[in-house]
Amino acid sequence: MMRVWGHLGVGLLLLASAAVSIPACAHDDSTLFVQDVLLAQPVSAGQVCVFTSDPKQPFISSGILDLALRNQYDATFLLGNQMVSESNSEQLQTETSIITVQGAVVRITDAAGAQLNTFTRLTSATIYPASGTVPGYAPVGVTILDSSTTTGGAVAGTVGSGGVARLVSYVKFFGVTLGGKSVESDEFEFPVDICFGCLISFSPADISPLFAAPNCKAAASGTSSTSIPVPCIPGQDTSIDCSACLNNASCNPNTAPIADAGAGG
């Protein structure tokens, strides 16, 4: 009987050792990190935003959303991967340190910290491992302010009366390595100011004392300017000339001339 218990004990010990050696799906919030929110550069009409993995490209520390042009804020983040490459050609070892980004958890608060909304957005990107001490980088886009939050409640009241409402978005990305390890970034805080019409620019020629509001002169010919750069995301962060958005009532109000109170019949 003692020999039976001895064999059983050895078996349990081996089983416990095997359980310890099985890789777990562990949480990791230091491998994957958010470097910055990238600044969308002006483009020619009809072109799209272009972002790269260069960590030296322009970035912003806060955003602006103009509800006259757009009701959600889409940010492009530069994400980094600090894992070191594990591939070894001599041992035919495959690379498992590549991260596949799967999505982001977004939490939105007002300027005082009261939570307004939270949601998960799926996205995708591949971030290669670090080269020496230099992390691997990739741009990843995700919606961080949704339309139901930007147009509802106190935000709509503040913006509708000509004010500016500040919202703060907290974004945490998640994904998995090729080795099966779950990774998450820390929460990245990004404030966005919400306004109405603040990113539409009018030239001095568009502003006349005969009109109650600026009236874009390009409307007279029914054409818009195609030679000036425009934001690749109109309504976010960068101003747009009124002649580039004439189909929007806020860019071309077509305000009637003010009646001359002193004119006689």
PLY file of the C-alpha trace (Angstrom):
ply
format ascii 1.0
element vertex 265
property float x
property float y
property float z
element edge 264
property int vertex1
property int vertex2
end_header
0.00 0.00 0.00
2.84 2.39 0.78
4.25 1.85 -2.72
0.84 2.76 -4.23
0.68 6.02 -2.25
4.26 6.76 -3.26
3.47 6.43 -6.97
0.31 8.52 -6.46
2.27 11.26 -4.73
4.82 11.41 -7.53
2.01 11.61 -10.08
0.33 14.50 -8.25
3.65 16.32 -8.00
4.27 15.97 -11.74
0.72 17.13 -12.47
1.18 20.21 -10.28
4.48 21.00 -12.00
2.84 20.71 -15.43
0.05 23.06 -14.35
2.55 25.67 -13.26
4.40 25.49 -16.57
1.28 26.07 -18.71
1.36 29.71 -19.94
-1.56 31.74 -18.58
-3.52 34.46 -20.35
-2.00 37.12 -18.10
-2.89 40.80 -17.92
-0.10 43.14 -19.02
-0.40 46.94 -19.03
3.22 47.91 -19.61
4.10 46.11 -22.84
1.47 47.96 -24.89
1.42 51.73 -24.38
-0.06 54.90 -25.88
2.54 57.37 -27.08
0.37 60.25 -28.37
-2.74 61.33 -30.23
-1.57 62.21 -33.74
-2.38 65.50 -35.46
-4.25 65.04 -38.73
-2.47 67.10 -41.38
-4.35 69.29 -43.93
-4.79 67.64 -47.32
-6.01 68.51 -50.79
-9.75 68.15 -51.35
-10.72 64.50 -51.68
-7.61 63.08 -50.02
-7.60 61.04 -46.81
-5.58 61.24 -43.60
-2.14 59.65 -43.69
-0.38 58.53 -40.50
2.84 56.59 -40.08
4.68 54.69 -37.35
7.19 57.55 -36.95
7.24 58.60 -33.26
8.40 62.09 -34.30
5.31 63.01 -36.31
3.12 65.90 -35.01
0.79 65.18 -32.12
-1.77 67.07 -30.02
-2.43 67.15 -26.28
-6.14 68.06 -26.58
-8.78 68.18 -29.28
-11.59 70.35 -30.64
-14.89 69.06 -32.03
-17.15 71.44 -33.98
-20.73 70.16 -33.88
-21.64 72.36 -36.84
-19.59 69.99 -38.99
-19.36 66.70 -37.10
-20.86 65.01 -34.03
-18.24 62.40 -33.07
-14.51 62.56 -32.45
-12.26 59.98 -34.11
-8.70 59.98 -32.81
-5.63 58.26 -34.22
-3.29 57.05 -31.49
0.35 56.08 -31.86
0.69 52.80 -29.94
3.98 51.27 -28.90
5.15 47.71 -28.26
8.03 47.34 -25.78
8.41 43.57 -26.10
11.80 42.44 -27.42
11.95 40.21 -30.48
12.11 36.50 -29.56
12.84 35.01 -32.99
15.97 32.89 -33.28
16.95 31.66 -36.74
19.52 29.24 -35.30
16.84 27.44 -33.28
14.06 27.98 -35.85
12.12 29.87 -33.17
9.10 31.83 -34.42
8.35 35.45 -33.47
5.71 35.64 -30.72
6.21 39.25 -29.56
4.11 40.85 -32.31
0.95 42.44 -30.85
-2.40 42.34 -32.61
-4.55 45.22 -31.34
-8.20 44.17 -31.09
-10.03 47.18 -29.69
-10.33 49.87 -27.05
-12.45 50.52 -23.97
-13.55 54.17 -23.86
-14.74 56.02 -20.76
-16.08 59.59 -21.10
-16.46 62.15 -18.31
-17.30 65.81 -18.08
-14.75 68.38 -16.92
-15.71 67.74 -13.28
-15.07 64.00 -13.57
-18.68 62.75 -13.68
-18.94 59.74 -15.98
-21.20 60.27 -18.99
-20.69 57.12 -21.02
-18.54 54.05 -21.53
-18.29 51.70 -24.50
-15.99 49.32 -26.35
-14.90 49.89 -29.95
-13.25 47.17 -32.02
-10.30 48.08 -34.17
-7.27 46.35 -35.64
-3.55 46.91 -36.04
-0.29 44.98 -35.92
2.60 46.31 -33.86
6.00 44.71 -34.30
8.33 44.22 -31.31
11.06 46.58 -30.20
14.35 46.79 -32.03
16.95 47.01 -29.30
15.74 49.76 -26.97
13.44 51.36 -29.57
9.79 50.24 -29.29
7.77 49.19 -32.30
5.02 51.67 -33.25
1.78 51.70 -35.24
-1.05 54.26 -35.70
-4.47 53.04 -34.55
-7.76 54.91 -35.05
-10.80 54.69 -32.79
-13.89 56.75 -31.92
-13.38 58.30 -28.49
-16.46 60.58 -28.35
-19.74 59.21 -29.69
-22.62 61.28 -31.06
-25.04 60.35 -28.26
-22.65 61.88 -25.71
-21.66 65.00 -27.64
-25.23 65.99 -28.55
-27.05 65.10 -25.37
-27.76 66.58 -21.98
-25.74 69.46 -20.58
-23.28 69.35 -23.49
-25.99 70.27 -26.01
-27.28 73.04 -23.75
-23.85 74.61 -23.29
-22.84 74.40 -26.94
-26.28 75.43 -28.22
-26.08 78.69 -26.27
-22.71 79.57 -27.82
-20.50 78.13 -25.10
-17.78 75.49 -25.07
-18.14 72.18 -23.22
-15.08 70.16 -22.27
-15.28 66.37 -22.23
-12.49 64.02 -21.21
-12.02 60.65 -22.88
-10.09 57.84 -21.18
-8.98 55.16 -23.64
-7.50 51.74 -22.89
-6.41 49.51 -25.78
-6.35 45.72 -25.62
-4.97 42.95 -27.78
-2.98 39.73 -27.83
0.53 38.69 -28.79
1.26 35.94 -31.30
2.36 33.94 -28.27
-1.18 34.07 -26.86
-0.53 36.63 -24.10
-3.24 39.21 -23.44
-2.03 42.78 -23.23
-3.64 46.08 -22.28
-2.42 49.64 -22.25
-2.92 52.00 -19.35
-5.82 54.45 -19.63
-4.82 57.43 -21.77
-6.52 60.71 -20.85
-7.47 63.06 -23.71
-9.62 66.22 -23.30
-11.78 67.53 -26.15
-13.53 70.92 -26.30
-16.99 70.84 -27.93
-18.23 73.94 -29.78
-20.55 74.99 -32.62
-19.05 76.79 -35.61
-15.70 77.56 -33.96
-13.63 75.77 -36.63
-15.23 77.54 -39.62
-13.15 80.47 -40.82
-14.36 83.46 -42.83
-12.15 85.90 -44.70
-12.52 89.67 -44.21
-14.39 89.78 -47.53
-16.99 87.40 -46.11
-17.84 89.76 -43.27
-20.04 92.68 -44.31
-22.01 95.15 -42.18
-24.92 94.55 -44.55
-25.37 91.02 -43.24
-26.37 89.77 -39.80
-23.69 87.06 -40.00
-20.67 86.24 -42.18
-21.71 85.17 -45.67
-19.15 83.18 -47.64
-18.49 85.09 -50.87
-17.76 81.92 -52.85
-21.48 81.19 -52.62
-22.16 83.93 -55.13
-20.67 81.89 -57.97
-21.87 78.54 -56.60
-18.31 77.18 -56.55
-15.92 76.33 -53.77
-12.18 76.73 -53.53
-10.20 73.58 -54.38
-6.75 75.10 -54.17
-6.53 75.61 -50.42
-5.72 72.72 -48.05
-8.62 71.31 -46.05
-8.72 69.21 -42.87
-8.76 65.49 -43.64
-11.41 65.25 -40.90
-13.56 68.41 -41.22
-14.87 69.45 -37.83
-11.90 68.22 -35.80
-8.97 70.24 -34.47
-8.18 72.26 -37.63
-10.19 75.17 -39.03
-11.77 74.98 -42.47
-12.36 77.86 -44.88
-16.06 78.48 -45.44
-15.58 78.11 -49.19
-14.60 74.46 -48.68
-17.87 73.50 -46.97
-20.55 75.49 -48.80
-23.04 72.63 -48.59
-23.17 73.18 -44.83
-25.54 75.88 -43.61
-23.05 77.05 -40.98
-20.39 77.62 -43.66
-22.78 79.45 -45.98
-25.64 80.90 -43.93
-26.92 83.01 -46.87
-28.11 85.55 -44.34
-30.44 88.18 -45.77
-29.21 91.81 -45.72
-30.19 93.86 -42.67
-33.10 96.17 -43.48
-32.28 99.87 -43.42
-34.45 101.26 -40.65
-34.03 104.79 -41.98
-35.13 104.11 -45.52
-38.38 105.68 -46.62
-40.96 104.41 -49.06
0 1
1 2
2 3
3 4
4 5
5 6
6 7
7 8
8 9
9 10
10 11
11 12
12 13
13 14
14 15
15 16
16 17
17 18
18 19
19 20
20 21
21 22
22 23
23 24
24 25
25 26
26 27
27 28
28 29
29 30
30 31
31 32
32 33
33 34
34 35
35 36
36 37
37 38
38 39
39 40
40 41
41 42
42 43
43 44
44 45
45 46
46 47
47 48
48 49
49 50
50 51
51 52
52 53
53 54
54 55
55 56
56 57
57 58
58 59
59 60
60 61
61 62
62 63
63 64
64 65
65 66
66 67
67 68
68 69
69 70
70 71
71 72
72 73
73 74
74 75
75 76
76 77
77 78
78 79
79 80
80 81
81 82
82 83
83 84
84 85
85 86
86 87
87 88
88 89
89 90
90 91
91 92
92 93
93 94
94 95
95 96
96 97
97 98
98 99
99 100
100 101
101 102
102 103
103 104
104 105
105 106
106 107
107 108
108 109
109 110
110 111
111 112
112 113
113 114
114 115
115 116
116 117
117 118
118 119
119 120
120 121
121 122
122 123
123 124
124 125
125 126
126 127
127 128
128 129
129 130
130 131
131 132
132 133
133 134
134 135
135 136
136 137
137 138
138 139
139 140
140 141
141 142
142 143
143 144
144 145
145 146
146 147
147 148
148 149
149 150
150 151
151 152
152 153
153 154
154 155
155 156
156 157
157 158
158 159
159 160
160 161
161 162
162 163
163 164
164 165
165 166
166 167
167 168
168 169
169 170
170 171
171 172
172 173
173 174
174 175
175 176
176 177
177 178
178 179
179 180
180 181
181 182
182 183
183 184
184 185
185 186
186 187
187 188
188 189
189 190
190 191
191 192
192 193
193 194
194 195
195 196
196 197
197 198
198 199
199 200
200 201
201 202
202 203
203 204
204 205
205 206
206 207
207 208
208 209
209 210
210 211
211 212
212 213
213 214
214 215
215 216
216 217
217 218
218 219
219 220
220 221
221 222
222 223
223 224
224 225
225 226
226 227
227 228
228 229
229 230
230 231
231 232
232 233
233 234
234 235
235 236
236 237
237 238
238 239
239 240
240 241
241 242
242 243
243 244
244 245
245 246
246 247
247 248
248 249
249 250
250 251
251 252
252 253
253 254
254 255
255 256
256 257
257 258
258 259
259 260
260 261
261 262
262 263
263 264
